[in-house]
């Protein structure tokens, strides 16, 4: 595995192998087949899938219920606050749901990124 790294301060090729490298860049030839077959990568994929699946199902059900409830029932036609119906409340709630799910995923993705860094350090940068 050939990984060339350049010191950002001096611009000097740290490894000094296979010619000059560009400043601030890391170049490598990854063996993706080998990487995705490592137990660490499989564990990360399983962890990510187990995190995303319930949230995806919940979102799809919540999102899909709005047109079903408005088209086939009159349950959301009742007044919620003044002249505002439950259809509008439900629709507004979908914005809150999307922002909440995006925030949850963004925070969780940081831990996934740390796991990826560990996998790369162990399997690529050794």
C-alpha positions as a Python dict, from the first residue, in 0.01 Angstrom:
ca = {
    (1, 'X'): (0, 0, 0),
    (2, 'X'): (150, 328, -107),
    (3, 'X'): (39, 629, 99),
    (4, 'X'): (214, 962, 51),
    (5, 'X'): (161, 1244, 294),
    (6, 'X'): (290, 1599, 275),
    (7, 'X'): (360, 1807, 582),
    (8, 'X'): (128, 2110, 557),
    (9, 'X'): (380, 2344, 719),
    (10, 'X'): (697, 2256, 533),
    (11, 'X'): (549, 2107, 215),
    (12, 'X'): (797, 1819, 240),
    (13, 'X'): (696, 1470, 134),
    (14, 'X'): (697, 1281, 466),
    (15, 'X'): (747, 937, 313),
    (16, 'X'): (955, 1064, 23),
    (17, 'X'): (860, 765, -194),
    (18, 'X'): (750, 753, -556),
    (19, 'X'): (816, 1118, -635),
    (20, 'X'): (671, 1438, -503),
    (21, 'X'): (325, 1460, -354),
    (22, 'X'): (101, 1763, -360),
    (23, 'X'): (90, 1985, -55),
    (24, 'X'): (-192, 1905, 188),
    (25, 'X'): (-305, 1602, -9),
    (26, 'X'): (-304, 1236, 77),
    (27, 'X'): (-296, 993, -211),
    (28, 'X'): (-346, 622, -184),
    (29, 'X'): (-468, 329, -380),
    (30, 'X'): (-728, 160, -164),
    (31, 'X'): (-825, -200, -207),
    (32, 'X'): (-1197, -148, -152),
    (33, 'X'): (-1277, -517, -186),
    (34, 'X'): (-1038, -596, 98),
    (35, 'X'): (-1165, -305, 307),
    (36, 'X'): (-1534, -394, 281),
    (37, 'X'): (-1461, -755, 374),
    (38, 'X'): (-1295, -664, 705),
    (39, 'X'): (-1489, -751, 1022),
    (40, 'X'): (-1466, -389, 1138),
    (41, 'X'): (-1631, -257, 821),
    (42, 'X'): (-1905, -521, 837),
    (43, 'X'): (-1970, -430, 1201),
    (44, 'X'): (-1990, -60, 1110),
    (45, 'X'): (-2231, -131, 823),
    (46, 'X'): (-2449, -340, 1055),
    (47, 'X'): (-2442, -70, 1325),
    (48, 'X'): (-2533, 199, 1073),
    (49, 'X'): (-2813, -10, 925),
    (50, 'X'): (-2957, -89, 1267),
    (51, 'X'): (-2954, 283, 1348),
    (52, 'X'): (-3108, 401, 1020),
    (53, 'X'): (-3377, 137, 965),
    (54, 'X'): (-3616, 234, 1249),
    (55, 'X'): (-3585, 605, 1170),
    (56, 'X'): (-3647, 544, 800),
    (57, 'X'): (-3954, 330, 868),
    (58, 'X'): (-4089, 585, 1116),
    (59, 'X'): (-4041, 873, 871),
    (60, 'X'): (-4198, 686, 579),
    (61, 'X'): (-4502, 590, 787),
    (62, 'X'): (-4543, 942, 927),
    (63, 'X'): (-4498, 1100, 583),
    (64, 'X'): (-4725, 849, 409),
    (65, 'X'): (-5005, 890, 660),
    (66, 'X'): (-5070, 1254, 568),
    (67, 'X'): (-5206, 1194, 217),
    (68, 'X'): (-5388, 880, 332),
    (69, 'X'): (-5556, 1058, 623),
    (70, 'X'): (-5650, 1359, 414),
    (71, 'X'): (-5778, 1161, 114),
    (72, 'X'): (-5969, 881, 283),
    (73, 'X'): (-6077, 1018, 621),
    (74, 'X'): (-6204, 1342, 766),
    (75, 'X'): (-6010, 1310, 1091),
    (76, 'X'): (-5768, 1593, 1009),
    (77, 'X'): (-6045, 1830, 900),
    (78, 'X'): (-6138, 1915, 1256),
    (79, 'X'): (-6033, 2247, 1404),
    (80, 'X'): (-5713, 2237, 1611),
    (81, 'X'): (-5658, 2604, 1699),
    (82, 'X'): (-5917, 2853, 1578),
    (83, 'X'): (-5958, 2809, 1203),
    (84, 'X'): (-5638, 2602, 1170),
    (85, 'X'): (-5717, 2237, 1105),
    (86, 'X'): (-5521, 1929, 1210),
    (87, 'X'): (-5404, 1892, 850),
    (88, 'X'): (-5198, 2208, 890),
    (89, 'X'): (-5074, 2100, 1232),
    (90, 'X'): (-4970, 1761, 1095),
    (91, 'X'): (-4797, 1925, 799),
    (92, 'X'): (-4611, 2166, 1026),
    (93, 'X'): (-4518, 1871, 1247),
    (94, 'X'): (-4354, 1708, 945),
    (95, 'X'): (-4109, 2000, 923),
    (96, 'X'): (-4026, 1956, 1290),
    (97, 'X'): (-3986, 1581, 1235),
    (98, 'X'): (-3748, 1627, 942),
    (99, 'X'): (-3529, 1876, 1130),
    (100, 'X'): (-3526, 1652, 1439),
    (101, 'X'): (-3430, 1342, 1241),
    (102, 'X'): (-3163, 1536, 1052),
    (103, 'X'): (-3016, 1661, 1381),
    (104, 'X'): (-3017, 1312, 1532),
    (105, 'X'): (-2847, 1167, 1225),
    (106, 'X'): (-2588, 1445, 1209),
    (107, 'X'): (-2486, 1381, 1568),
    (108, 'X'): (-2476, 1005, 1517),
    (109, 'X'): (-2281, 1042, 1192),
    (110, 'X'): (-1995, 1195, 1391),
    (111, 'X'): (-1951, 863, 1574),
    (112, 'X'): (-1971, 676, 1243),
    (113, 'X'): (-1697, 904, 1108),
    (114, 'X'): (-1476, 820, 1406),
    (115, 'X'): (-1532, 450, 1340),
    (116, 'X'): (-1439, 498, 974),
    (117, 'X'): (-1117, 674, 1076),
    (118, 'X'): (-1029, 382, 1303),
    (119, 'X'): (-1099, 131, 1027),
    (120, 'X'): (-885, 326, 783),
    (121, 'X'): (-602, 359, 1034),
    (122, 'X'): (-608, -11, 1107),
    (123, 'X'): (-649, -142, 753),
    (124, 'X'): (-503, 121, 521),
    (125, 'X'): (-250, 331, 702),
    (126, 'X'): (-50, 46, 856),
}
